[in-house]
Amino acid sequence: MMGPLVSFAMAAALAGSAAGSPTAHSGPERACLRVLLPQSAGAIPDSGAFEPASCAAAHSEETFHYDSTDRVTRLSRTVAAGEIVNSFPEFQIGIVRPGDKLTLISRVGSVDIERKVQALQPARPGERLFVKSSDGTVLSARFEAAAP
């Protein structure tokens, strides 16, 4: 039996993530990416597997779709290294994927208590998600991307 859910704020320290500054695109200008590492259809795209590229040779087939159940963008098809594709909304934004190792920080007055946890669902900065600690306790936390 699981105990009551406790709410905390969380800062992620994702090893090896390419969580940079969000990029803003205005007007009709189209943003494209070059695939650096192949990824399978249905996967949550990893910003580290793409780099900005010219749209001249962009693939016309839809590459990404929004999964409203999990609230995250997924690949519609398998992509190969070197392919040019249209950009996706989360490119260069630090998102959490299920299974990511995170640091949960509880602030009580001037005291910070840190605890290693694992994400159970995807989340963008500012969203809430469930995480699991090493003792199996499931907690609800708000995701805050780590400062660069």
C-alpha positions in Angstrom: 0.0 0.0 0.0 1.3 3.4 -0.9 1.3 6.3 1.5 0.0 9.8 0.8 1.7 11.8 -2.0 3.9 14.6 -0.8 4.5 17.6 -2.9 8.0 19.0 -3.4 9.9 21.2 -5.9 12.6 19.5 -7.9 15.6 20.6 -9.8 17.0 18.3 -12.4 20.6 17.6 -12.9 20.4 15.4 -16.0 23.8 13.9 -16.8 24.6 14.2 -20.5 21.5 16.2 -21.4 21.7 19.0 -23.9 19.4 21.3 -22.0 20.3 24.7 -23.4 18.4 27.9 -23.6 15.0 27.8 -25.2 15.1 29.1 -28.8 12.4 31.4 -30.1 11.3 31.3 -33.7 9.1 34.1 -35.0 7.1 34.6 -38.1 6.9 32.2 -41.0 10.6 31.2 -40.8 10.9 27.5 -40.6 13.4 25.9 -38.2 15.1 22.6 -39.2 17.5 20.1 -37.6 20.1 17.7 -38.7 19.8 14.2 -37.1 23.1 13.3 -35.4 22.0 10.0 -33.9 19.4 7.6 -35.3 16.2 7.4 -33.3 13.2 5.1 -33.4 9.6 5.9 -34.2 7.6 6.5 -31.0 10.6 7.7 -29.0 10.7 11.0 -27.2 13.3 13.0 -29.2 16.6 13.9 -27.4 17.8 17.4 -28.2 21.4 16.1 -28.0 20.7 13.9 -31.1 20.0 17.0 -33.3 21.7 20.2 -34.4 20.3 23.3 -36.1 20.5 23.1 -39.9 19.4 24.8 -43.1 15.9 23.8 -44.3 16.9 23.5 -47.9 17.0 19.7 -47.9 14.4 19.1 -45.2 12.4 15.9 -45.3 8.8 16.6 -46.2 7.2 13.7 -44.3 5.9 14.5 -40.8 8.6 13.6 -38.3 7.1 14.6 -34.9 3.7 14.5 -33.3 2.3 15.5 -30.0 1.3 12.7 -27.6 -1.6 14.3 -25.6 -1.7 11.3 -23.2 1.9 11.8 -22.0 2.0 15.5 -22.8 5.2 15.2 -24.9 6.4 15.2 -28.5 7.3 11.8 -30.0 8.9 10.7 -33.3 6.3 9.8 -35.9 8.8 7.7 -37.8 12.4 6.4 -37.5 15.0 9.0 -38.4 18.6 8.3 -39.7 21.8 10.2 -38.9 22.4 13.0 -41.4 18.7 13.4 -42.2 17.3 17.0 -42.2 13.9 17.3 -40.4 11.6 20.1 -39.2 12.3 21.2 -35.6 10.2 20.1 -32.6 8.9 22.4 -29.8 11.1 21.0 -27.1 14.4 21.3 -29.0 17.0 22.6 -26.5 14.5 22.7 -23.7 15.4 20.5 -20.7 12.6 18.0 -20.6 12.4 15.0 -18.3 11.8 11.5 -19.7 10.6 8.4 -17.8 13.6 6.7 -16.2 15.7 9.9 -15.9 17.7 10.2 -12.7 16.9 13.4 -10.9 17.6 15.3 -7.7 14.6 16.1 -5.5 15.2 19.2 -3.4 12.9 19.9 -0.4 13.2 23.4 1.1 12.2 23.8 4.7 13.0 27.4 5.8 16.8 27.8 5.1 17.4 24.1 4.9 17.6 22.1 1.6 17.2 18.4 1.7 18.3 16.5 -1.4 17.2 13.0 -2.5 18.0 11.0 -5.6 14.8 10.0 -7.5 13.8 8.5 -10.9 11.1 10.1 -13.2 8.0 8.0 -13.8 6.6 10.2 -16.5 7.7 12.9 -18.9 7.5 16.6 -17.9 8.5 20.0 -19.2 9.8 22.8 -16.9 7.1 24.0 -14.6 5.0 20.8 -14.9 4.3 18.3 -12.2 5.3 14.7 -12.4 5.6 11.6 -10.3 9.0 10.4 -9.2 10.1 7.3 -7.3 12.8 7.3 -4.6 15.2 4.4 -4.0 13.0 3.1 -1.2 10.0 2.9 -3.6 8.2 5.9 -2.3 6.3 7.7 -5.1 6.2 11.5 -4.8 4.6 14.3 -6.8 7.1 17.1 -7.7 7.3 20.2 -9.9 10.1 20.0 -12.5 12.4 23.0 -12.6 15.3 22.8 -15.1 18.7 23.1 -13.5 20.4 26.4 -14.0 23.1 26.3 -16.7 
